[in-house]
């Protein structure tokens, strides 16, 4: 059994969807795929993608990305926490899984998170260019920090429930003596989005933000992956 990991396939682009469709239906039948989000914000396409991959892999493990929680194509009554529930339903109906998985001495545990605001506030310039601030919508009355805390609590409770259902404890994970893969879509607060300006303009904005954050927390800042 091999374990593959894949993310940010964005099948809204036809060439990416075609790549998924053309994957071998025989080569990976004994293997596990971790699909770590940013597949599409369209539920119909997500269901197609997960179903297609499920036919090609023994097991497909999924965690949502920020794009899965976009509601920009949804009616005004839909918020991103409700969209998360919709995504979970699609994952289950397609035959993929967001549940802990253990096989042949390997454990894979999904970690469901959202952005971490502990490093500080975004600049207005960065917020203006960050698509998530327009494409995600949250329940009325919640501030952005409230959303982060609420999401962390809700997602963490879901993970604990999944661990209980699978009879896996956090202490057990440390003692079972097998490799543990934590499947997580890391929502770094500094991650850049495709809608941002290309080239030097984007690097300048993100670099300025990094400098500000480093000054606040010099011992606790991870350098972001910037892909212009």
N, C-alpha and C positions, 0 to 999 in steps of 0.2 A: 504494500500500500504506500503510495506517495501522497504528499500533501502539497497542493498548489495554492498560491495566494494571488489574488487579482483585485484591482480596484480601478475606479475612474474610467470605466469603459464607455460611458456616455453613448448609449445606443441610439439616442436621438439622431446621431449622425449615421447615415446609411452605411458607410464603409465600416463602422464599428459593429453595427448589427450584423452585417454580412460576415465579419470575422467570427462572431459567435456562432452563426449558423453553419459555417464551414469547418468548425472543429470536428475532429474525428468522433464518430459514434462508437468506436471500438477500442481506441487506445487507452482511455482513462476509466474503464469500467470498474477497476479495482481501486480507484484513487478518490481522494477527498479534495474538494475545492472550497477555499475560503474566499468569499466574494465580499469585499469590505467597502461597499457603498459607492455612491455616485454612479449609479447605473442609468437612472432616468427619473424625472419627476412625474412621469405619466404611468399610472397604475397598470393600464393595459399593456404597455411595453415592458414594464417590470415583470408582469406575469408571464409574458412570452419569453423573456430572457431567462428567468429562473426555470421555467418548464423545459426550455431547450437545453440548458446546462444540466438539469436533473437527468435527462436522457443520456447524457454523455459521461457523467461522473457517478460513482457509487453514492456519494454524499455531497450535497451543496450546503455549506454553512454561510449564512448571510447576516451582516449588520448594516443598518442604514447609514447613508452619508447625509450631508446637509442638503444635497439636491433632492433626495427622496422626500424631504419635508417641505419642499417648496409648494405653495398653494397658489402661485401666480396664475395658473390655468383653471383654478377652482372657483366656485361661487364665493361671494363675500361672506357667506355664513360658515365656511370651513376654515378652521385654524390648523396650525401645524401639529399640535398634539393629537387632534383628531386624525390628521393625515398619518401620523405614526401608527395609530390603531389600524387604519386601512392598510398600510404597508404590511403590518404583522399578519393580517388576514390573507393578503395576497401571497406572502411567503408560505404560509401554512397550506393554502389551497394548491399551490404550485408544486408541492412536494419537497421544497427546500426547508431549511430549519434555522431557527434562532435559539435552539435548545443546546445545552451542553452535550458534548459528544465524546465518547471514549471507545477506542478500538485498538487492539493489538498493542497495548501499553502506551497509547498516545491519547491525551485529553485535550479537547478544544473547547474553550469557554468564551462565549460572547460577552463583551463589555460594551454597554450602551451608554454613551455620554453625549453631551453637547458642549458648547464653547465654555472655556474656563476664563472667568473675568478676574481672577485673583491677581493677574499681572498689572492691572490698571485699566484705564479707559482708552478707547480708540480716539484718535484724532478725528475731527469733523471731516477732514479731507479723505481719510481712509474710509470712514463710514459712508460717505457719499458715493464711493466707488464700489463698495462691497455689496454684491447682489443679494446676499442673504437678508439684508435689512429691508429689501423691497419684496423679495419673493417668499419670505416666511411671514406668517401672521400668527399672533399669539392671543390667548384669551384676554378679554378686556380686563383692565385693572392690574395686570402684571407688568412690572418694569422688566428691563432686559436682564438685570441681575436676578430678579424673582424667577424669570423663566429658566435661567441657568440652574438655580437651586432646585426649583420644582422639577425640572427635567431630570436632574441628577437623582433626586429622591425617587421619582417615579420609575426611571430606568433601573436604578439600583434595586428597588423593591422587586421589579420584574426578574432581574437576574437572580436574586436570592430565591424567589419562587421557583425558577427553573432549576437551580441547584438542588433545592429540596426535592423536586419531582424526580431528579436524576439520582438522588441519594448521594450527592457529592457535597462535602463541606469544604470551607476554606482551609481548615486545618488538614483535612484529608488530602487536599491538593498538594500540600507541602510534604506529605509523608508517603504518598502512594508510590514514590520512586519511579515515576514514569514522566516522560516529557509532557509539559503542559504548554499548549499554544493558546495565548489569549487573543481572540479575534476582536480587534477594536478599530473603529473608525476614529482616528485621532483628530478631533476638531480643534486644531491649534488656532488661537485667536488671531494669529498673524498670517494664516494661510491666504494666499492670493487667489483671486477668482478670474476666470477667463474674460469677464467683462471689464477688467481693469485696463488702464492704458498700457500699451506694449512698451518694451524696451526700457530706456533709461528713466522715463517718467515713473513707471511702476517701481523700479528698483529704488529710486530716490524716496518715494513715499514710504515703502516698507522699511528701508534703511533708517529713515528718520524715526519711525515708530520703534524700531529695535533699539536705537540709541536711547530713546526716552525710557523704555522698559528696562534696559540694562542698568541705567542709572538708579532706578528704583529698587531693583532686585538683582544685584550683580552676581549673586551666588545661586540664583534659581531661575535662570532663563535658558530655554533651549533655542538654538538657532533655527529659524524656519527654513524649510525647503522652498526656494524661490525658483520657479521655472518660467522664465519670460516666454 
